[in-house]
């Protein structure tokens, strides 16, 4: 489970979002291939 997306305090940019999507997608794929589930809370 991931509970936080790193970003500067008080600022969450579109670039931060795009980076998180890339990381979440890669992690989710790898975990799925190994019988696990990825979740963001």
Secondary structure as UniProt FT lines:
FT   TURN            9..10
FT   HELIX           14..33
FT   TURN            34..35
//
